[in-house]
Amino acid sequence: MQRRQLLALIPAALLASQVAPAPAHAQTGPQPRLPTEKLVIVTREGTRHEFNVEMALSGEQQMTGLMFRPSVAPNEGMLFDWGASRESAMWMRNTIASLDMVFITQDGRIHRIAERTVPYSLATISSNGPVRATLELAAGTAERLGLRIGDRVEQRLFGPAR
């Protein structure tokens, strides 16, 4: 009799082990606005473009980023500080608004720009080389302002303005 009861429990135990609960930290809505700082992009022609950017510094803030936000204002964005130069790989999971991603080297130069990313895409968007930070802006900002690889970013993460 006990053997039958044990055998009857096996399918239930197997089913329970395959159904994993959602992680406690699963994000279902936008994170509250993060602390902001000023950031300036200086083009090769010397034009200065000022932004007020949210600072994504912790791993949890970086994992959520701009997910679930319906839009990004023209002079706002989010700066992801990686803490040191490294390859940056981003995606658009749960990100409603299309973005421009600006990959910035340790010395504050734009290394790569990924324009008009696709909302909700799970495709990896890579920096294609080591960067200190990634800046997310509203889609079309890079084109509108004429941003290019080599332009300079002024912000405390990259040291004093040059």
JOKA-V137512 format. One line per field, one symbol per residue. ss: DSSP state (H for helix, E for strand, - for the rest). A space follows every 10 residues. Layout:
ss = ???
This chain:
ss = -HHHHHHHHH HHHHHHHH-- ---------- -----EEEEE EE-----EEE EEEEEE--HH HHHH------ -----EEEEE EEEEEEEEEE --------EE EEEE----EE EEEE------ ----EEEEEE EEEEEEEE-- HHHHH----- -EEE-HHH-- --
